[in-house]
Every structure is written in structure tokens, then in C-alpha cells.
Amino acid sequence: MSNEHITLTAGDAEVDVLPGNGGRVGGLRLGGVELLRQGERFGCFPMVPWCGRLRDGRFRDGAAVRQMPLNAPPHAIHGTARNAPWRTARKSSDEAVLTYDLTDPWPYPGRVTQQVSLTGDALTLTMSVETHGSSFPAQIGWHPWFLRNLGGEDVTLDFDPAWQEERGEDHLPTGRRIDPRPGPWDDCFGMPDGVDVTLTWPGQLKLKVTSREHWVVVYDEQREAVCVEPQTGPPDGLNTHPRLVTPLEPLEASTTWTWTRL
């Protein structure tokens, strides 16, 4: 694993980018205050070529059934790229572009490109998946671990989803859409006008997570952190909402975190 550590700066915002550790954002500091849970599994990692749990680690592509390693038995979770080293394509003081070549155990050759762009009041993450040959289903998402507490009151979450994906005993969506329920959550929500979730640390900071995508997973069952995960489809989406990467059409997505001081 490469230990390359890229630090982006803009105003009093600083972002750590760790290509060798799954292409993740390792930290986001505003005025010296860290917003992301620290540790090699945390920060904010890209979920690609699938997001969340993949039922039994299997998905169908035409007549073929593909089997992924069960890294969250009995399922496979969060794709293959978060545990792999990425390469730095270019970097400047406020932007880094990383690439990851899809390889075993993923059965299709392709390339993932992730751009991390920082301004004084926002961080934008953009990802694309291209194929080097045949078309294949894929998903893109991000999994940030925002600290629940920044030294004051705990964070609150505000969002207005159109529906919640009903979650079965196996933690996967059943295919039914239900009215949103109160937390705690490890759940996927539909926001057909685009993901828009506001995290507020009272008296300190307001941070808005937005994306043009229509799904967000909210996970707040841990004491240390809350996760707000925009993604291009629900968990198990390779089976239920496949998005096809074709030679003419890559799969692209982005999310922006915008903050204001309180």
C-alpha cells in the first residue's frame, strides 16, 4: 500500500486524500476541527463497483451469474475499490484526481476515476466508471463517517425523503417502498429530486450533503459517527436497479458537501 498523503487546502479548510488506502478522503478539517472519524477504515471511502450489500455476493449479467467474495457474510459489501491502492493521476493545491483499474475479483476490465475538489466552503467528489471492453452493471457511491460530536452538542440530521426502502431481516431492501420511519437507521431512502441531507452540529457548523442521485443510505447506529451515503441505486442494486456501463456511456456521479459556520 502506497503511503502517499495528499493534503488539499482552500481558505481554512484542509482535506487529506489517501490514494493507497482505497482512494479515500482520510480527513476534513475546518479551522483545525476534524469532521471525519479517524482510522484506516473510516474517513470517506468510495463505494464502487457496487454500494452496500450485494445479496449472497451474487449478481446476474445476462445469463451469467457472477460471484463476489463474501466480505460481510452472507453478503458482499461496498465494492472492491475501498481495499485497493489507487493511483494519483494529478494533483494541485486544491484538487486531486485518482484512478483505480477494476481487476479480480471483479470480472470486467474498466477504470474508475475519482476527482476530489476543495473550495473554501465545499468539497466535491466526482466519480466515473468506464469499461475497457464489454458493458457491465455497476454502482457508484460514497461512505463518509461524520463525527457525531465536534466538542459541543451531538449532530442532528434533517432530510425529507419521498420513501424508505423496506429493510428485510437480511438487511437488504425487500423491494417495497414504505413511508420514512424514525431512526436509528441503517436504511436506504429515495430522494427523486436529488439527495439533500443537512447535518447540524448546534452552535458550530451546518453541512449539507447533496447529489443529483436519487438514493441515500443513512447509518447512525454507532456512537462515534453518522454516515450519509449518496449512491446511484439502493443496496443490492446490481440485481434490482442495474446501471449499465457501456463503451459509449460511462457511469458518472458526484456529491458535494457545503458548510456554513454557526
Order of alpha helices (4+ residues) and beta strands (2+ residues): beta-beta-beta-beta-beta-beta-beta-beta-beta-beta-beta-beta-beta-beta-beta-beta-beta-beta-beta-beta-beta-beta-beta-alpha-beta-beta
